[in-house]
Amino acid sequence: MKRIYLSLIALALLVALPSKTLAQLDDAGDILRGGAHDANLLMSEYLKPFGSGFGAGLNSGWVNSAKPYGKFGFDLRVSASLSFVPDADRSFDITSLALQELEHLGGPTVTPTAFGEEASRARVGKRFFNPETGQDEELFSFDMPEGAGIAFVPSPMAQLTVGLVQQTDLSFRFFPSMRFGDEDGEFRIGMWGLGIKHGLDQWIDYFDAIPVDLSIQLGYTRITMRSDFDVEPDEGPEIANPYPDVHWDGQGLELISDGFTGNLLVGRQFPIITLFAGVGVQRSLTTVTSTGAYPIVTPLEPEEYEPGGPVMRIDSVEEPIDISLQTGTHFQGLAGLRIRLAVVTISASYTLARYNNLNVGVGLSFR
């Protein structure tokens, strides 16, 4: 029942999030009980730092120098990045959302996002008039999920860069679609990306007299993910359920995250160390959609109620989750260095943007 939240942060968990994060995530079915509109509002706010932080990670680590490689030179590198979540994106206020079915029932009104604090959370739910007791009662309620307790979003990356003619590099990112299975279903993930860097100083008269390198770089990365999960209807004599079990088959979550960046780079090479810096833009878009049908609980209308019978029923909502976590286009500045030890290189860069990012990599390089 934890599949939605586990799936959405699974990529970050592949790096190094604490194992206790798993125990902090509430049932995915709970947030769907208020229907598609409210579920999308709550999940959009909760997952905001995931979309922005992971998008910043996709846009990092493309370069470790401003100078393109020579013809048929190459660089094979693995890297890890940390995108730092600003304070404003570590929590949100439930009462500021235009919820239609759900309401705040207790606890603080401010609740953590996915990468917020491990703090007390808002309790959300719905009330109804129970004709059996003649009183207003709680139809259902749940606690919003806790944060991971960390203020950064980690992202792994592997990249191959090959030098071509005319001071032009092509970079490739690829992670073949892989499947992981457990008793709750299957999880699949894949990645690809393409980048290019081109030396500009070769086209500028007299630039050879200046001991710096000047280039332009573009990069695009896409990650796709699919996770199966199982959200079952509530049961009890007070609940009428007209749906067979097979109606809930095919439940799953699909995520697509795209990142694009473009940079103007300047740098200088020394015998062992290379320094580089640049300015540019980046943007990212993460979409989260669900497949299948999901059960929600609704109270019976007065004319539907029969004394001694059910007071609520199970309804079905189709494909309720449809979220776009778009960061827009943001300017950025970056600076970094590369240390070369024979064919082994160690690189690091820091990007100043809406989500600041630190990237560290190691690889094999032949000029």
Buried (B, 14 or more C-beta within 10 A) or exposed (E): BBBBBBBBBBBBBEBEBEEEBEEBBBBBBBBBBBBBBBBBBBBBBBBBBBBBBBBBBBBBBBBBBBBBBBEEBBBBBEBBBBBBBEEEBBBBEBEEBEBEBBBBBEBBEBBBBBBBBBBBBBBBBBBBEBBEEEEEEEBBBBBBBBBBBBBBBBBBBBBBBBBBEEBBBBBEBEBEEEEEEEEBBEBBBBBBBBBBBBBBBEEEEEBEEEEBBBBBBBBBBBBBBBBBBBBEBBEEEBBBBEBEEEBBEEBBBBBBBBBBBBBBBBBBBEEEEBBBBBEBBBBBBBBBBBBBBBBBBBBBEEEEBEEEEBBBBBBBBEBBBEBEBBBEEBEBEBBBBBBBEEEEBBBBBBBEBBBBBBBBBEBEBEB
